[in-house]
């Protein structure tokens, strides 16, 4: 589940990295790559520093557009079991608050909100989850 959520959040960054890699293969200057990304992605463009960093990595021979693995503990709250429990609780009572769901499942309010918005793609409309 965490992989799907991570892919969703990184999709725009991944698209831009693929574009940078393509431009490096076609021997374009980094300043031109930055201009093209800004025209294509607008405010969602990677920062100048990140564009130059990825450009340099691809020039040096990097092929992978994914982030390197980082140390740290992965999220334990967005498990399949917790997602199913949250979904079940909300389907039984659509007027329940995020705080109440988080308490019932035993996870943080932030994790519960992430499950609603990112995994279940639910939004609060007129005090109901839809």
Backbone as a chain_set.jsonl record, in Angstrom:
{"seq": "XXXXXXXXXXXXXXXXXXXXXXXXXXXXXXXXXXXXXXXXXXXXXXXXXXXXXXXXXXXXXXXXXXXXXXXXXXXXXXXXXXXXXXXXXXXXXXXXXXXXXXXXXXXXXXXXXXXXXXXXXXXXXXXXXX", "coords": {"N": [[0.826, -1.191, 0.0], [1.935, 1.237, 0.787], [3.74, 1.696, -1.275], [2.108, 2.306, -3.467], [0.922, 4.697, -2.609], [3.226, 6.264, -2.327], [4.088, 6.331, -5.01], [2.0, 7.762, -6.148], [2.291, 10.298, -4.959], [4.78, 11.067, -5.926], [4.58, 11.265, -8.659], [4.604, 13.563, -10.402], [7.185, 14.543, -9.943], [8.655, 12.382, -10.844], [7.952, 12.331, -13.562], [9.196, 14.687, -14.388], [11.874, 14.094, -13.891], [12.264, 12.075, -15.744], [11.98, 13.572, -18.064], [14.217, 15.238, -17.798], [16.262, 13.34, -17.968], [15.845, 12.467, -20.612], [16.466, 14.846, -21.988], [19.171, 15.114, -21.323], [20.217, 12.889, -22.64], [19.862, 13.805, -25.197], [21.702, 15.771, -25.352], [21.216, 18.412, -24.433], [21.502, 21.725, -23.026], [21.607, 22.412, -19.531], [20.369, 24.748, -18.581], [18.505, 25.257, -20.594], [16.923, 23.01, -20.318], [15.768, 23.485, -17.818], [14.206, 25.74, -18.461], [12.384, 24.604, -20.275], [11.095, 22.707, -18.619], [9.873, 24.433, -16.799], [8.104, 25.757, -18.478], [6.461, 23.621, -19.173], [5.538, 22.458, -16.716], [4.935, 24.527, -14.998], [4.143, 26.019, -11.911], [4.606, 23.707, -10.539], [7.077, 22.797, -11.103], [10.251, 21.261, -10.506], [12.677, 22.505, -8.152], [15.274, 24.841, -9.073], [17.752, 24.027, -8.098], [17.318, 21.244, -7.707], [16.792, 20.421, -10.343], [19.271, 20.9, -11.563], [20.802, 19.186, -10.004], [19.774, 16.587, -10.641], [20.267, 16.63, -13.387], [23.049, 16.625, -13.421], [23.517, 14.109, -12.202], [22.472, 12.378, -14.171], [24.142, 13.01, -16.303], [26.495, 11.961, -15.304], [26.015, 9.308, -15.622], [23.933, 7.99, -14.342], [21.043, 5.941, -14.405], [18.599, 5.314, -13.227], [15.52, 6.795, -12.339], [14.295, 6.959, -9.953], [14.132, 7.835, -6.438], [16.895, 7.315, -4.207], [17.062, 4.732, -1.753], [16.266, 5.573, 1.582], [17.389, 5.768, 4.978], [15.415, 4.909, 7.849], [12.298, 4.537, 9.581], [9.581, 2.946, 8.073], [6.201, 4.055, 7.38], [3.778, 2.838, 9.564], [1.117, 3.07, 9.773], [-0.498, 3.209, 7.5], [-1.375, 0.699, 6.638], [-2.806, -2.159, 4.933], [-4.75, -3.343, 6.533], [-5.473, -1.271, 8.325], [-6.479, 0.582, 6.501], [-8.719, -0.788, 5.493], [-10.198, -1.002, 7.866], [-10.694, 1.705, 8.472], [-12.226, 2.404, 6.231], [-14.443, 0.723, 6.602], [-15.532, 1.729, 9.008], [-16.231, 4.349, 8.238], [-18.098, 3.869, 6.22], [-20.171, 2.82, 7.697], [-20.979, 4.969, 9.272], [-21.308, 7.93, 8.008], [-21.103, 10.477, 9.003], [-19.152, 10.676, 10.878], [-16.264, 11.957, 12.584], [-12.86, 12.717, 11.592], [-11.11, 12.606, 13.722], [-12.484, 10.918, 15.529], [-12.531, 8.529, 14.049], [-9.78, 8.028, 13.889], [-9.185, 7.594, 16.601], [-10.72, 5.288, 17.077], [-9.496, 3.402, 15.387], [-6.912, 3.543, 16.254], [-4.772, 5.091, 15.325], [-2.813, 7.972, 14.241], [-4.241, 11.28, 13.775], [-3.295, 12.573, 11.508], [-2.333, 10.406, 9.949], [-4.739, 9.114, 9.539], [-6.102, 11.05, 8.073], [-4.478, 11.046, 5.779], [-5.024, 8.484, 4.819], [-7.738, 8.777, 4.166], [-7.678, 10.862, 2.171], [-5.541, 10.281, 0.316], [-5.384, 7.475, -0.125], [-8.019, 6.291, -0.053], [-9.27, 8.205, -1.518], [-11.216, 10.034, -0.645], [-13.295, 12.789, 0.196], [-14.385, 15.447, 2.343], [-17.648, 16.518, 2.184], [-20.091, 18.736, 2.801], [-20.231, 17.941, 5.541], [-20.089, 15.175, 5.331], [-18.488, 12.113, 4.371], [-17.514, 11.403, 1.141]], "CA": [[0.0, 0.0, 0.0], [2.792, 2.408, 0.872], [4.33, 1.91, -2.588], [1.116, 2.972, -4.303], [0.811, 6.058, -2.111], [4.456, 6.951, -2.695], [4.071, 6.564, -6.46], [1.039, 8.829, -6.418], [2.849, 11.573, -4.525], [5.986, 11.397, -6.666], [4.39, 11.132, -10.104], [5.061, 14.759, -11.121], [8.642, 14.583, -9.858], [9.16, 11.317, -11.708], [7.792, 12.793, -14.934], [10.22, 15.689, -14.659], [13.169, 13.424, -13.945], [12.308, 11.385, -17.035], [12.236, 14.628, -19.051], [15.623, 15.646, -17.645], [17.068, 12.248, -18.52], [15.684, 12.54, -22.06], [17.217, 16.01, -22.473], [20.597, 14.797, -21.179], [20.542, 11.967, -23.734], [19.872, 14.589, -26.431], [22.787, 16.746, -25.203], [20.708, 19.772, -24.241], [22.084, 22.429, -21.889], [20.755, 22.347, -18.342], [19.543, 25.956, -18.493], [17.383, 25.067, -21.515], [16.066, 21.986, -19.71], [15.007, 24.172, -16.773], [13.196, 26.576, -19.126], [11.357, 23.723, -20.827], [10.321, 22.151, -17.507], [9.05, 25.514, -16.256], [7.007, 25.978, -19.429], [5.57, 22.458, -19.175], [4.979, 22.113, -15.41], [4.536, 25.733, -14.272], [4.521, 26.132, -10.497], [4.942, 22.381, -10.021], [8.42, 22.447, -11.555], [11.277, 21.052, -9.494], [13.493, 23.696, -7.919], [16.467, 24.956, -9.934], [18.785, 23.189, -7.482], [17.026, 19.839, -7.994], [16.957, 20.18, -11.777], [20.706, 20.823, -11.817], [21.308, 17.977, -9.348], [19.404, 15.425, -11.443], [20.98, 16.752, -14.657], [24.428, 16.174, -13.168], [23.481, 12.668, -11.972], [22.281, 11.692, -15.452], [25.383, 13.22, -17.081], [27.501, 11.053, -14.741], [25.703, 7.944, -15.983], [22.808, 7.4, -13.615], [19.932, 5.531, -15.266], [17.38, 5.212, -12.434], [14.892, 8.078, -12.039], [13.713, 6.865, -8.609], [14.959, 8.251, -5.313], [17.632, 6.263, -3.517], [16.458, 4.337, -0.479], [16.755, 6.341, 2.719], [17.167, 5.084, 6.248], [14.275, 5.387, 8.616], [11.219, 3.581, 9.769], [8.441, 3.212, 7.187], [4.923, 4.298, 8.038], [3.078, 1.62, 9.967], [-0.297, 3.393, 9.918], [-1.259, 3.064, 6.259], [-1.392, -0.709, 6.251], [-4.066, -2.598, 4.324], [-5.721, -3.593, 7.602], [-5.97, 0.018, 8.808], [-7.284, 1.177, 5.434], [-10.005, -1.488, 5.486], [-10.916, -0.637, 9.099], [-11.164, 3.087, 8.296], [-13.295, 2.372, 5.227], [-15.604, 0.09, 7.217], [-16.098, 2.662, 9.992], [-16.847, 5.479, 7.542], [-19.29, 3.406, 5.496], [-21.234, 2.619, 8.683], [-21.428, 6.277, 9.761], [-20.644, 8.931, 7.162], [-20.996, 11.75, 9.718], [-18.124, 10.547, 11.891], [-15.129, 12.863, 12.363], [-11.553, 12.08, 11.403], [-10.567, 12.349, 15.063], [-13.152, 9.731, 16.074], [-12.041, 7.362, 13.307], [-8.391, 7.8, 14.308], [-9.22, 6.999, 17.936], [-11.267, 3.926, 16.971], [-8.524, 2.524, 14.729], [-5.669, 3.59, 17.023], [-3.709, 5.733, 14.554], [-2.828, 9.419, 14.394], [-5.195, 12.005, 12.938], [-2.618, 12.81, 10.234], [-2.356, 9.16, 9.186], [-6.135, 8.883, 9.161], [-6.384, 11.99, 6.992], [-3.773, 10.553, 4.594], [-5.784, 7.333, 4.31], [-8.939, 9.3, 3.519], [-7.451, 11.657, 0.968], [-4.597, 9.721, -0.647], [-5.625, 6.067, -0.426], [-9.429, 6.07, -0.363], [-9.702, 9.302, -2.385], [-12.466, 10.572, -0.099], [-13.264, 14.191, 0.597], [-15.527, 15.836, 3.158], [-18.575, 17.379, 1.484], [-21.273, 19.012, 3.629], [-20.123, 17.149, 6.773], [-20.147, 13.74, 5.035], [-17.405, 11.624, 3.533], [-17.988, 10.829, -0.123]], "C": [[0.867, 1.251, 0.0], [3.417, 2.721, -0.472], [3.385, 2.642, -3.511], [0.983, 4.432, -3.899], [2.05, 6.855, -2.488], [4.515, 7.268, -4.172], [3.141, 7.713, -6.812], [1.639, 10.191, -6.094], [4.042, 12.007, -5.359], [5.799, 11.441, -8.175], [4.872, 12.348, -10.875], [6.581, 14.868, -11.086], [9.26, 13.552, -10.789], [9.077, 11.734, -13.171], [8.896, 13.781, -15.301], [11.61, 15.062, -14.733], [13.34, 12.678, -15.265], [12.595, 12.393, -18.147], [13.688, 15.08, -19.003], [16.535, 14.593, -18.262], [17.021, 12.259, -20.048], [16.523, 13.682, -22.642], [18.727, 15.783, -22.373], [21.032, 13.888, -22.333], [20.614, 12.696, -25.083], [20.834, 15.77, -26.366], [22.307, 18.2, -25.146], [21.384, 20.403, -23.033], [21.087, 22.435, -20.731], [19.858, 23.573, -18.222], [18.324, 25.854, -19.415], [16.395, 24.03, -20.977], [15.179, 22.635, -18.654], [13.905, 25.038, -17.384], [12.057, 25.717, -19.665], [10.484, 23.127, -19.733], [9.378, 23.199, -16.924], [7.858, 25.786, -17.171], [5.986, 24.842, -19.359], [4.846, 22.252, -17.847], [4.58, 23.316, -14.562], [5.048, 25.755, -12.844], [4.927, 24.794, -9.89], [6.346, 21.932, -10.417], [9.342, 22.22, -10.364], [12.064, 22.347, -9.305], [14.711, 23.674, -8.845], [17.574, 24.04, -9.421], [18.569, 21.714, -7.812], [17.176, 19.504, -9.472], [18.442, 20.003, -12.092], [21.315, 19.561, -11.187], [21.02, 16.74, -10.187], [20.093, 15.438, -12.804], [22.406, 16.209, -14.496], [24.466, 14.656, -12.963], [23.332, 11.894, -13.28], [23.497, 11.861, -16.364], [26.445, 12.215, -16.631], [27.161, 9.586, -14.974], [24.573, 7.284, -15.221], [21.681, 7.094, -14.585], [18.598, 5.548, -14.535], [16.82, 6.595, -12.116], [14.254, 8.087, -10.649], [14.684, 7.393, -7.566], [15.73, 7.061, -4.78], [16.909, 5.947, -2.214], [17.09, 5.152, 0.647], [16.519, 5.564, 4.0], [15.96, 5.68, 6.966], [13.191, 4.341, 8.671], [10.07, 3.906, 8.821], [7.165, 3.412, 7.995], [4.235, 2.975, 8.341], [1.568, 1.846, 10.019], [-1.111, 3.145, 8.663], [-1.198, 1.635, 5.737], [-2.749, -1.052, 5.641], [-5.149, -2.807, 5.37], [-6.322, -2.283, 8.102], [-6.854, 0.689, 7.763], [-8.664, 0.529, 5.399], [-10.843, -1.114, 6.706], [-11.488, 0.774, 8.992], [-12.341, 3.114, 7.328], [-14.581, 1.804, 5.819], [-16.305, 1.049, 8.184], [-16.834, 3.797, 9.288], [-18.107, 5.051, 6.801], [-20.459, 3.153, 6.442], [-21.816, 3.939, 9.159], [-20.673, 7.359, 9.002], [-20.492, 10.286, 7.85], [-19.923, 11.721, 10.814], [-16.938, 11.469, 11.564], [-13.839, 12.064, 12.178], [-10.954, 11.716, 12.749], [-11.178, 11.095, 15.681], [-12.684, 8.46, 15.372], [-10.626, 7.017, 13.758], [-8.338, 7.145, 15.682], [-9.699, 5.556, 17.892], [-10.25, 2.945, 16.391], [-7.205, 2.476, 15.5], [-4.49, 4.14, 16.23], [-3.809, 7.24, 14.739], [-3.847, 10.051, 13.446], [-4.583, 12.258, 11.561], [-2.602, 11.569, 9.357], [-3.76, 8.85, 8.699], [-6.522, 9.801, 8.005], [-5.712, 11.539, 5.697], [-4.503, 9.356, 3.981], [-7.023, 7.818, 3.57], [-8.621, 9.941, 2.173], [-6.612, 10.946, -0.084], [-4.922, 8.288, -1.056], [-7.071, 5.824, -0.855], [-10.015, 7.131, -1.287], [-11.053, 9.839, -1.952], [-12.247, 12.011, 0.318], [-14.494, 14.484, 1.429], [-16.367, 16.837, 2.369], [-19.812, 17.53, 2.365], [-21.335, 18.065, 4.827], [-20.304, 15.662, 6.554], [-18.913, 13.357, 4.242], [-18.001, 10.991, 2.291], [-16.818, 10.368, -0.961]], "O": [[0.571, 2.215, -0.705], [3.612, 3.892, -0.796], [3.813, 3.515, -4.266], [0.935, 5.31, -4.759], [1.939, 8.002, -2.922], [4.945, 8.355, -4.556], [3.455, 8.538, -7.67], [1.506, 11.132, -6.877], [4.294, 13.205, -5.488], [6.77, 11.638, -8.904], [5.5, 12.186, -11.921], [7.2, 15.241, -12.082], [10.268, 13.818, -11.443], [10.018, 11.519, -13.936], [9.459, 13.716, -16.394], [12.43, 15.467, -15.557], [14.431, 12.654, -15.835], [13.362, 12.106, -19.066], [14.317, 15.281, -20.042], [17.47, 14.923, -18.992], [18.048, 12.08, -20.702], [17.203, 13.512, -23.654], [19.477, 16.216, -23.248], [22.089, 14.096, -22.929], [21.327, 12.27, -25.992], [20.792, 16.661, -27.214], [22.915, 19.093, -25.735], [21.795, 19.696, -22.113], [19.874, 22.461, -20.941], [18.706, 23.455, -17.805], [17.236, 26.31, -19.061], [15.185, 24.159, -21.159], [13.978, 22.368, -18.598], [12.786, 25.063, -16.871], [10.888, 26.076, -19.52], [9.265, 23.045, -19.891], [8.23, 22.9, -16.596], [6.743, 26.017, -16.701], [4.783, 25.079, -19.473], [3.664, 21.909, -17.841], [3.953, 23.15, -13.515], [6.233, 25.538, -12.592], [5.538, 24.765, -8.821], [6.755, 20.815, -10.103], [9.231, 22.897, -9.342], [12.108, 23.187, -10.204], [15.119, 22.619, -9.333], [18.248, 23.365, -10.199], [19.518, 21.009, -8.157], [17.638, 18.417, -9.817], [18.826, 19.072, -12.8], [22.218, 18.946, -11.754], [21.916, 15.929, -10.424], [20.464, 14.385, -13.322], [22.894, 15.441, -15.325], [25.353, 13.987, -13.493], [23.99, 10.872, -13.478], [23.84, 10.948, -17.116], [27.196, 11.683, -17.448], [27.922, 8.706, -14.573], [24.289, 6.108, -15.449], [21.394, 7.886, -15.482], [17.562, 5.774, -15.16], [17.559, 7.473, -11.671], [13.729, 9.114, -10.216], [15.897, 7.402, -7.775], [15.273, 5.923, -4.887], [16.228, 6.802, -1.647], [18.299, 5.386, 0.656], [15.565, 4.792, 4.1], [15.556, 6.813, 6.706], [13.181, 3.384, 7.897], [9.627, 5.054, 8.778], [7.069, 2.988, 9.147], [4.125, 2.105, 7.477], [0.815, 0.908, 10.282], [-2.312, 2.893, 8.756], [-0.996, 1.401, 4.545], [-3.72, -0.317, 5.817], [-6.316, -2.493, 5.139], [-7.535, -2.185, 8.284], [-7.868, 1.297, 8.105], [-9.672, 1.226, 5.287], [-12.056, -0.929, 6.596], [-12.633, 1.014, 9.375], [-13.344, 3.78, 7.587], [-15.67, 2.325, 5.578], [-17.53, 1.162, 8.173], [-17.936, 4.168, 9.692], [-19.084, 5.799, 6.761], [-21.616, 3.26, 6.035], [-23.016, 4.028, 9.422], [-19.524, 7.663, 9.324], [-19.809, 11.163, 7.321], [-19.816, 12.668, 11.594], [-16.653, 11.725, 10.394], [-13.748, 10.897, 12.559], [-10.36, 10.649, 12.905], [-10.467, 10.297, 16.292], [-12.465, 7.435, 16.017], [-10.309, 5.849, 13.981], [-7.534, 6.239, 15.906], [-9.155, 4.696, 18.585], [-10.15, 1.803, 16.841], [-6.466, 1.495, 15.415], [-3.35, 3.72, 16.427], [-4.773, 7.734, 15.323], [-4.259, 9.447, 12.455], [-5.281, 12.167, 10.551], [-2.831, 11.661, 8.151], [-3.947, 8.38, 7.577], [-7.193, 9.372, 7.066], [-6.312, 11.638, 4.627], [-4.585, 9.236, 2.759], [-7.329, 7.335, 2.48], [-9.226, 9.6, 1.157], [-6.942, 11.004, -1.268], [-4.751, 7.927, -2.22], [-7.319, 5.222, -1.899], [-11.13, 6.975, -1.785], [-11.932, 10.074, -2.782], [-11.156, 12.397, 0.737], [-15.533, 13.85, 1.25], [-15.865, 17.876, 1.939], [-20.501, 16.548, 2.641], [-22.373, 17.46, 5.092], [-20.64, 14.942, 7.494], [-18.353, 14.183, 3.521], [-18.888, 10.143, 2.38], [-17.013, 9.855, -2.063]]}, "num_chains": 1, "name": "protein.A"}
